[in-house]
Amino acid sequence: MPVSVHDEAGIKALLSGFGEKPFRYAQIAQAVYKDLVPDIDSITTISKELREKLSSEIVFSTLSLRSEETSDNGQTTKFLFETHDGKLIEAVIMRHLSGRNTLCVSCQAGCPMGCSFCATGKLGLFRNLTAWEILEQFDFVQKRLVSEDRKIRNVVFMGMGEPFLNYKNLKMAISVLCDQKKYDVSNRRITVSTCGIVPGIEKFAEDFPQVSLAVSLHAPNDETRKSIMPVENTYPLADLMASLDRYVEKTNKRVFYEYIMISGVTDHPRFATELAELLRGRLAHVNFIPYNPGEGIMGNGMLPTSKLLIKKFQDTLEKAGIPSTVRHTMGDDIDAACGQLAMKERGESLATETGKSISKAFRKGE
């Protein structure tokens, strides 16, 4: 199996085996991460002889682009990739009017969490992505944006999968993204979103105190949260909030709480007060997410909350001194918005099998 171009240790071992000096890796890294070369033959800073030796030993990408779709307004593009073993994953680039560009990457093929409002969760988990597959999503889109005279400014791990159930590869991918000699993405411009995997939050605080953390809260009490998020059965709200308090104490960073607004489910008027009480005194920012029709596939009957009611939730939080925003939906016309990633191509599902559910794939402490 060829070595990934992102596998520093593997490439250094190859170079050493060829009798090359250690500085050769720095030349290769410069070409790959700064010059964004497409292949080994394009690295002209190393000899032709070495390029020929490495050409059959190093692979730049194991992902193949199956299709891409861009929203009518041109701001959002969804890329559908196929892995070497035939799994399908999606990544989304959002071109904000402010000029910044945010890439949403996947960390798993499918997702085991089974949240009732999320199309990805309905697929189940097919497998974890390797760190290299995560980085290949970034590399592909970064090269694509060069033609638009743009570059990726922010990276959010909010695509397919639960990042903290693939922690080893998540950690490796973030380390490469933030390496100043590689992609040099600022820690502060990366956000990892979790459903609330407590052991993952603990490790994350230790390993990446400058990377932002977003938590899919979606309900202010155990009963409602359990009805839409199976993770609540393993990590109830009290345990989750205690771990987040420790996270804030360790990092002194604000936690971003994601709260999906589903009519008649998460938007009961009393929930606004409960949410305010839950977060009062905590270093928090709430991001209200309008439910995107089509997120929960297989007919869950869920509908979005009215803008007026979302505003009332915001007003309640403001009185409690808790800042909040309403997420601007991007890419819903191409099934690229929050919760809509479900292996679709031009509106048609490509899912032909069912992955592992949370009951099989999720274990406390993984």
C-alpha positions in Angstrom: 0.0 0.0 0.0 1.5 3.4 -1.0 2.3 5.9 1.7 0.0 8.9 2.0 1.7 12.2 1.1 0.4 13.4 4.5 2.2 10.6 6.4 5.3 12.4 7.6 6.8 9.4 9.4 6.1 7.2 6.4 7.8 9.5 3.9 10.8 10.1 6.2 11.2 6.3 6.4 11.1 6.0 2.6 13.7 8.8 2.2 15.9 7.2 4.8 15.7 3.9 2.9 16.7 5.6 -0.3 19.8 7.1 1.5 18.5 10.6 1.3 19.3 13.4 3.7 16.6 14.5 6.2 16.2 17.9 4.6 14.6 16.2 1.6 11.3 15.9 3.6 11.3 19.7 4.1 11.5 20.2 0.3 8.6 17.8 -0.2 6.5 19.4 2.5 7.1 22.8 1.0 5.9 21.6 -2.3 2.9 19.8 -1.0 1.5 22.2 1.6 2.7 25.6 0.4 3.0 25.2 -3.4 0.0 22.8 -3.5 1.6 20.6 -6.2 -0.7 17.9 -7.6 1.8 15.1 -7.8 5.3 13.9 -7.1 6.5 14.8 -10.7 5.7 18.4 -10.0 8.2 18.6 -7.1 11.1 20.1 -9.1 13.2 20.9 -6.0 14.1 17.2 -5.7 16.0 15.2 -8.4 14.2 13.4 -11.2 15.8 10.2 -9.9 14.2 10.6 -6.5 10.9 11.6 -8.0 10.9 8.4 -10.0 11.6 6.4 -6.9 8.8 8.1 -4.9 6.2 8.1 -7.7 5.1 4.5 -7.0 5.6 4.8 -3.2 3.5 7.9 -2.4 -0.1 8.6 -3.1 -1.5 12.2 -3.0 -5.2 11.2 -2.6 -7.1 8.0 -2.1 -10.4 9.9 -2.6 -12.0 10.3 -6.0 -14.5 13.0 -6.8 -17.8 11.5 -7.7 -19.8 14.7 -8.2 -20.2 18.2 -7.1 -23.2 20.6 -6.8 -23.2 24.3 -6.3 -26.2 26.2 -4.9 -28.1 28.6 -7.1 -26.5 31.7 -5.4 -23.0 30.2 -6.0 -22.1 30.5 -2.3 -22.1 26.8 -1.4 -20.6 23.8 -3.2 -21.0 20.2 -2.0 -18.4 17.6 -3.0 -19.3 13.9 -3.0 -16.2 11.8 -2.7 -15.7 8.0 -3.0 -13.1 6.3 -0.8 -10.8 3.6 -2.0 -13.2 0.9 -0.7 -16.3 2.4 -2.2 -17.7 4.4 0.8 -19.2 7.8 0.0 -18.5 11.0 2.0 -19.3 14.7 1.6 -17.5 17.9 2.2 -19.0 21.4 1.8 -17.3 24.8 1.1 -19.2 27.9 2.1 -18.2 31.2 0.5 -19.5 33.8 2.9 -20.3 37.3 1.6 -17.8 38.7 4.1 -15.1 37.1 2.0 -14.2 34.3 4.4 -14.5 30.7 3.2 -15.4 27.9 5.5 -14.9 24.2 4.8 -17.1 21.6 6.5 -15.3 18.2 6.5 -16.5 14.7 7.4 -14.6 12.5 9.9 -16.7 9.3 9.4 -18.5 7.6 6.5 -22.0 7.8 7.8 -22.7 8.4 11.6 -23.6 6.0 14.4 -25.3 8.6 16.6 -28.8 8.2 15.3 -30.2 11.7 16.1 -33.8 11.7 14.8 -33.5 15.1 13.1 -30.3 14.3 11.1 -30.2 12.6 7.7 -26.6 11.5 8.2 -27.5 9.7 11.5 -30.1 7.7 9.7 -27.4 6.1 7.5 -25.6 4.5 10.4 -21.8 4.2 10.6 -19.9 2.5 7.8 -16.4 3.2 9.1 -14.1 5.9 10.5 -12.1 7.9 8.0 -8.3 7.9 8.3 -6.5 11.2 9.1 -5.3 11.2 5.5 -8.9 11.0 4.1 -9.9 13.9 6.3 -6.9 15.9 5.1 -7.6 15.0 1.5 -10.9 16.7 1.7 -9.2 19.9 2.7 -6.4 19.5 0.1 -8.8 19.0 -2.7 -11.0 22.0 -1.9 -7.9 24.2 -1.1 -6.6 23.5 -4.6 -10.0 24.1 -6.2 -10.3 27.5 -4.5 -7.0 28.7 -6.0 -8.7 29.1 -9.3 -11.2 31.4 -7.6 -8.4 33.4 -6.0 -9.7 32.2 -2.6 -8.4 30.1 0.2 -9.9 28.2 3.1 -10.0 30.4 6.2 -12.1 28.3 8.6 -12.5 24.5 9.0 -15.4 23.0 10.8 -15.7 19.3 11.7 -19.5 19.4 11.2 -19.9 17.0 8.3 -20.6 13.3 8.4 -19.8 11.6 11.7 -19.1 12.2 15.4 -15.5 13.5 15.6 -14.8 12.3 19.1 -15.6 8.7 18.1 -12.7 8.9 15.7 -10.4 10.8 18.0 -7.0 9.4 17.0 -7.5 10.4 13.3 -9.2 13.7 14.3 -6.1 14.6 16.4 -3.7 13.7 13.6 -5.6 15.7 11.0 -5.8 18.8 13.2 -2.1 18.6 13.9 -1.3 18.6 10.2 -3.8 21.4 9.5 -2.3 23.6 12.2 1.4 22.8 11.6 3.1 26.1 10.5 5.3 24.2 8.0 2.2 22.6 6.5 -1.3 24.1 6.0 -0.8 26.6 8.8 -4.5 27.0 9.7 -4.9 28.9 12.9 -6.1 26.8 15.8 -8.7 29.5 16.5 -10.2 29.0 13.0 -11.0 25.3 13.5 -14.2 24.2 15.2 -15.0 20.6 16.3 -18.6 19.7 16.9 -19.7 16.9 19.1 -23.0 15.4 20.2 -21.6 15.3 23.7 -19.0 12.5 24.0 -17.7 13.3 27.5 -14.3 11.4 27.3 -13.6 13.1 24.0 -14.3 16.5 25.5 -11.8 15.8 28.3 -9.1 14.7 25.8 -9.8 17.6 23.5 -9.3 20.1 26.3 -5.8 18.7 26.9 -4.8 18.3 23.3 -6.3 21.4 21.6 -7.0 24.2 24.2 -7.1 26.8 21.4 -9.4 25.0 19.0 -13.1 25.9 19.3 -15.6 23.4 20.6 -19.2 23.3 19.5 -21.7 21.0 21.3 -24.9 19.8 19.9 -27.2 20.5 22.8 -30.6 20.8 21.0 -32.7 20.6 24.2 -32.4 22.0 27.7 -33.6 18.9 29.6 -32.9 15.2 29.7 -36.3 14.0 28.6 -36.5 16.0 25.4 -32.8 15.5 24.6 -33.2 11.8 25.0 -36.2 11.7 22.7 -34.1 13.1 19.8 -30.5 12.2 20.7 -29.6 8.6 21.8 -26.3 9.9 23.2 -28.2 11.3 26.1 -28.7 7.7 27.3 -25.0 7.3 27.9 -24.0 10.9 28.7 -26.9 12.7 30.4 -27.1 16.4 30.6 -25.6 16.7 34.1 -22.5 14.7 33.1 -22.2 16.7 29.8 -22.4 20.1 31.5 -19.9 19.0 34.2 -17.4 18.0 31.5 -17.9 21.3 29.8 -17.4 23.2 33.0 -14.0 21.4 33.3 -13.3 22.2 29.7 -13.8 25.9 30.3 -11.8 25.9 33.5 -8.9 24.2 31.6 -9.1 26.3 28.4 -10.8 29.6 29.3 -12.6 29.3 26.0 -16.3 29.9 25.3 -18.3 26.9 24.3 -20.6 27.2 21.3 -23.9 25.4 22.0 -25.9 24.4 18.9 -29.6 24.3 19.4 -31.9 23.1 16.6 -35.3 24.7 16.4 -37.9 22.1 15.5 -41.6 23.0 15.7 -43.3 21.4 18.7 -40.2 19.5 19.7 -37.4 21.8 20.9 -39.2 25.2 20.7 -41.7 25.0 23.6 -41.8 28.5 25.2 -40.7 27.2 28.6 -37.6 25.7 27.0 -36.2 29.2 26.4 -36.3 29.8 30.2 -34.8 26.3 30.9 -32.0 27.0 28.4 -31.3 30.3 30.0 -31.1 28.7 33.4 -28.9 25.9 32.2 -26.3 28.3 30.7 -26.6 31.1 33.2 -23.1 32.0 34.5 -21.4 29.8 32.0 -19.0 30.9 29.2 -21.4 30.2 26.4 -22.7 31.3 23.0 -25.9 29.7 21.6 -26.2 29.1 17.9 -29.8 28.6 17.0 -30.2 26.4 13.9 -33.4 26.5 11.9 -34.5 23.0 11.1 -33.9 22.2 7.5 -36.7 20.2 5.9 -35.4 17.0 4.6 -32.8 16.6 7.4 -34.6 13.7 9.1 -35.2 11.4 6.2 -37.6 8.4 6.3 -40.6 10.6 7.2 -40.1 12.0 10.7 -42.7 14.7 10.1 -40.5 17.4 11.7 -41.0 21.1 10.7 -39.0 24.3 11.3 -39.8 26.8 14.0 -41.1 30.2 13.1 -38.7 33.1 13.0 -40.8 34.9 15.6 -40.4 32.1 18.1 -36.7 31.9 17.5 -36.5 35.6 18.2 -38.3 35.1 21.5 -35.8 32.4 22.5 -33.0 34.9 21.7 -34.7 37.6 23.8 -34.9 35.3 26.8 -31.3 34.5 26.5 -30.3 38.1 26.1 -32.1 39.0 29.3 -30.0 36.3 31.0 -26.8 37.8 29.6 -26.2 34.9 27.2 -25.2 35.8 23.6 -26.8 34.0 20.7 -27.0 34.0 16.9 -29.2 32.4 14.3 -27.3 30.3 11.8 -27.7 31.5 8.3 -28.7 28.4 6.3 -26.5 27.8 3.3 -26.8 25.1 0.6 -30.2 23.7 1.6 -31.2 23.7 -2.1 -28.4 21.1 -2.8 -28.8 19.1 0.5 -25.6 20.6 1.8 -27.1 22.4 4.9 -26.8 21.3 8.5 -28.0 17.7 9.0 -28.6 17.1 5.3 -25.5 15.2 4.3 -26.8 11.8 3.4 -24.9 10.6 0.3 -27.2 12.4 -2.1 -26.5 13.2 -5.7 -28.8 15.7 -7.4 -31.4 15.0 -4.8 -31.3 11.2 -5.2 -30.0 9.0 -2.4 -27.0 6.8 -3.2 -27.2 4.9 0.1 -27.6 1.2 -0.7 -26.8 -0.3 2.7 -27.3 0.5 6.3 -24.4 1.2 8.6 -24.0 0.3 12.3 -26.4 2.1 14.7 -25.4 3.7 17.9 -26.4 0.5 19.8 -23.7 -1.5 18.0 -21.0 1.0 17.2 -21.1 3.3 20.3 -19.5 2.4 23.5 -19.0 4.6 26.5 -15.5 5.8 26.7 -14.4 5.1 23.1 
